Amino acid sequence: MKVSIEITLAPLEEEYETPIKDFIRVLRSSPFEIQENPLSTQIFGDYKPLMLFLTNAIADSFNTIAAGMIHLKIVKSDRSDYQPFV
């Protein structure tokens, strides 16, 4: 089953940029398709392998910060080719 996941990491600490950049680097190094914008990152792939990857990536990221939130929006379909209306 293909899914599209929008991810926003929000460290709740003064130094928030480095953990976000490190997390995005981990996502980029994955075998999954990635799209980025200033507010979130989208990742696309098969549900089970993608969720296993994200579970580990999120845990590793949370281990580097004192407090933080992660927002996930999961859509059951591959939306990687979505083009917004202009």
Buried (B, 14 or more C-beta within 10 A) or exposed (E): EBBBBBBEBBBEEEEBEEBBEBBBEBBEEBEBEBBEEEEBBBBBBEEEEBBEBBEEBBEEBBEEBEEBEBEEEEBEEBBBEEEEEE
